């Protein structure tokens, strides 16, 4: 199995080298750029293959010496046996590394990301928790040197959010946040609770890759645009002009409203960005449903009804239910330290893919 994969890598690498040396390819800037990227992407795997071939040759040489007819001193015999053992261990390790590096990458990993957070069960406490999740993600994005922008928000009277949408921009943003999609649960004593009882509230997080126009074509004839006056909490007017925008994608029924920007055009652009991301998510969901048997390696389903993580304040712990990981550092997590969860989830995805023979 590993020999077949290694041969495929070698053949592909040699083919790319040949094409990149072809004058007709060099003259075609677009094609050359695509092949150069494919060559660069394959380079790490090919480097491992070269090391594997070296270990394979060392093993063959050592086995040939040991099987020779000539007399070999005992000390040399032991040395050759050690060389055989080391070469086999190196080959096993390199084979695992090659399988791992050749796992199919998520094509969305390098994209910017749109994070939608909505208060769930729990009333005011849920909206406060939604605000804390927003700050957690904003801090994590800052730690990764990503840029953030609030696209839309619906504040609650208690200071949290009924709903808030944030865009995180930076290479690899989606790969960092993609495992956050699902229902987050908080257990604590609310500030409004006089009896000291622990309440459970939830907030829903949806993580969408931000996509370009060319990836999702939207026929503007399919989009109904409604203009209305922006308003704040309690219906208080915050704008004297009709600048808020509601887009309805009639074929799917998707609705996106924006009112945070100052102009109608800015709100329309922001709404179109979110609409495009949601349509892309819908498109991906349909593809994943069709390929369900091939995607059993995914951690969780991304379904918004799935409880993925619990934040327990009385015990200062956070538990991710998908990988069974519990961290007793609640405050650090709320300050954006979620790398342990991301790495554990990514590792489980890789392990399941390898197990499935991807």
N, C-alpha and C positions, 0 to 999 in steps of 0.2 A: 504493500500500500504506500509506504513512504517512498519507495523507489519510483513508483509511478508519478507521485507528486513532484519529486526532485527532478525527474526527467522533463516534466511539463514546464517547470520553472526554467531549466536550462534551455529548452527549445524556445520558449517565449522570449527569454533574454537575448538569445542569439538572433532571433527573428527581428526584434526591436533594433538591435545593433545594425543589422543589415539594412533595414528600412531607413534608419537615421543617416546612413552613409550614402543613400541613393540620392543623386542630384535632383531628380524630379520631386522627391519628398522635401528636400531642403528648400526648393523653390516655392513650395506650397506652405506658406507661413502657418496657416491654421492647422493643417495636418501635422506639420513638424512639431508644433507646440503640444499637440495632443499626444503624439508618440513620445516626445521628450518627457512629458509628465508621467506617462505609463512606465517609461524606463526608470525614472527617478523613484517612482512608487515601488517598483520591483527590486530595486537595488539592495535594500536591506535583506530581503529573502534570498537573493542570489549570493550575497556575502556569506550567509549561513550555509548555503548549499556548498560553497567552495570549501568551507571548514569541514563540512560533513565528508566531502570527497577526500580531503587530506587525512581525516581520521580513518576512513575506509581503506585508503592506500597503506597507511601505517599498520592496520590490522592485517591486511593481506601480506605485507612484507614480513611481519613477525611470524605469522602462521607458516609461511614458506620456509623461514629459517628453522622453525621448530620441527617441521616435517622433513627437513633435509636428511640425507643419508650420513652426512659427516658427523663426527663426534663433537659434542658441545659440552664445554665445562659446565658443571652444576651451577656455578655462580651466574654464568651467562644464560643458562636455561631459565633460571628464576627471573633474571632481568627481562627476558623475552616474554615470559608468562605475564609479568607485571605490565609490559607494554600492550599485550593482547587485552588484558583486563581494562586498562585505561582507555584504549581505543574504543572498545565496546561501550564503555560508560559514556564516552564523549559522543559516540554516534547516537545513543539513546537520548541523551540530553539535547543534542542538536536537532534530532528528528522531532522532538516535542516542541522546540522553539520554532521550527519551520512550520509545523502544523498550526501553531498558535498565530504566527505572523501572517499566515495565508488565509485566516478566517475572513469571511466576507465582511468588509467594513460597512457600517451604516452610511449610506450616501448622504444622509442629512447631518452627519456629525460636525462638519465644518461650518454649518450655517449659523446665522444669528437665530435668536429664539424669542418667541412671544409667550409670556407666562400669564395665565389667567387665574386669578384667585377669587373664590366666591365663598362667602359665609354660608355654612350649612346649618345643621341642627344646633340649637343653643341660643338663639336670639342675639342679644347684645354681646354676650360672651363669645359667640362664634365670630362676630364681626371684629372684636378686639383681637382674637386669635388670627384672623385673616390679615390684620395689620402687622402682627408679629412675624408671620410667614413672609410677608412682603419685605420687611426689614432684614430678615434672615437671608433672603435671596439677593437683595440689593447689596448686603455686606459681602456675601460670597462672591458676587460678581465683581465687586471692588477689589477683593483679594486676588482675583484672577486677572485684574487689569482690564475688565470689560467695561463698556459704557452702558448706562441704563437710561431709559426714558419712559415716563409714565404716559401711556397712550389714552387711558380712560380710567375714571374712578367714580365711585358712588359712596361717599363717606356716610358713616352712621352717626347718630347723635352722641354716642358714647366715645367717639374718637377713633373708632376702627373703620372698617370698610365692609359694605355689603358686597361690593365687587370692585376689583381693581385689575387693570391690565398693564403689564410692563414689558417693554422690549429690552432685551439684552443683546448688545452688539459686540462681536469679537470672534476671531477665528476659533472654532471649536466650542462655541457657546452651547450649541445643542447637545454635544456629547457630555457636557458638564451637568446640564440640568434635566436631561431626558428621563431620568429615573424618578423624578419628583412627581410625575403625573399620578393622581389618585386622590383618595380621601385621607386627610391628616386629622388625627384625633388628639384632643388635649384633655387632660384630667387634672383639675385643680379646684380650689375654693374661689369662686368668683368674688369680685369686690363688692357686689351687691348682695352677697349671701351672708345673712346675719347669724345663721345657725351653725356655721362652720362645716357645712356638708360639702363633699367633693362632687363636682358636676362634670359631666362629659359633654364636650361640644366638638363640632367638626368644621372643617373648611375643605373645600374642594380645589385642587390644583390641576390645571390642564396646561401641558407644555407642548407648544406647536413650533415646528421649524418655520422661520421666516423665509418666504419664497419669493422669487423674482417673477416678473410678469410672464417670462417665457415658459415657466414651469406650470403655471395654471392660467389658462386662457379664460377670461371672463367676457362674455358678450354683454356689453353695456345695455343692450335692449332687454336683457333678462333681469336687470337690476332696477328696482323702483327706489327713487330717491325722495325722501320726505324731509322737509326743512321745518324746524320748530325753534322756539326760544329756549335758550339754556336756562337752567334753574338749579339752585343749590338745595341743601337739606331743608325740608319743610316747605318747599315750593317757593322759597325766596328767589327773586329774579337776580341773576348775576350778569345779565347781558341785555342791553336795550335793543339789540338787533336779533333777527332770526338767523343764528349762526350754527345751531346744533343740527346734526345730520343723522338720519336713520336710513340705512341701506337694507333693502330686502331682496335677497336673491330668490326670485320666484320659482325657478325649477326645483330648488332644494328646500325653500322655506327658511333658510338661514337669515337671521336679522342681526345687524350690528349698528349700535348707536354710539355717537361720539359728540361730546359737548365741551371738552376741556380746553380745546384750542380757541384762540381769539377770533379766527375767521372761519367762514363757512368752508372755504377751500381747504384750509388746514385740517378741519374736522373730516372733510370728505376723503382726503388723502389717507389720514390715519384709519378711518373706517374701512377703506378699500384694502389697506394692508392687513387688517385683522380678518376681513372677509376672505381674502386670498389664502391666508394661513389656515382658516377653518375649512375651506374647500379642499385644500391640499391634504389636511388631516383626514377628511372624509374619503378622499380618493385613496389614501394609504390604507385606511381601515378596510375598505372594500377589497383591496389587493391582499391584505393580511388575512382576511376571512377566507378568501379563495385558497390561500396557501397555508391554512392553519396547521396542517400536518407537518409542514416543513419548518414551522416556526415554534415548535414546542420548547425550543431552547430559550425563548424570551422569558425574562424575569417578570412575572406578573403579566397582566393583559393591557394595562394602561386604562382599563375601564374606570370611569369616574365613580362607580359605586364601590370600588375596591378599597378597603381600609389598608393602607400601606404602612403607616407609621403612627406610633402613639407617643405623645409628649406628656410624661407624668411629673407634675411639679412637686407634689409632696415627697416623692422619692428621688427627685433630681435626675431622672433617667429618661432616655429616649430609646424606643425599640422599633426597629424596622422588621415588620412581620414577614417580608418576602425572603429574607436571608437569616432570620432569627438572630440578628445582631442587636445587642443592648449596650448602650454607652451611658455611663454615669457621669455625664458632663453636659447637662441640659443647658446651662448658661452659655457655654462655649458653642454649642450647636446653634442656639438662637442668635449668636453673634456671627454666624456664617460658616462655622467649622463643620461642614458636612462631607468632607473628603472621604472619611472612613466608610460612610454609607455608599457613596458613589463607587469607590474602588471595590467594595465587597460585592455590589450588584454587578459591576462590569466583569469581575472575576467569575461570578456564577454563570453569567451569560457565556463567557468563553468556555468554561468547563462543560456546560450543557451542549454547546456547539461541537466541541471535540468529541463528546460522548456520542453525539448523534452522527458523527462522521462527516461533519460539514467541511 
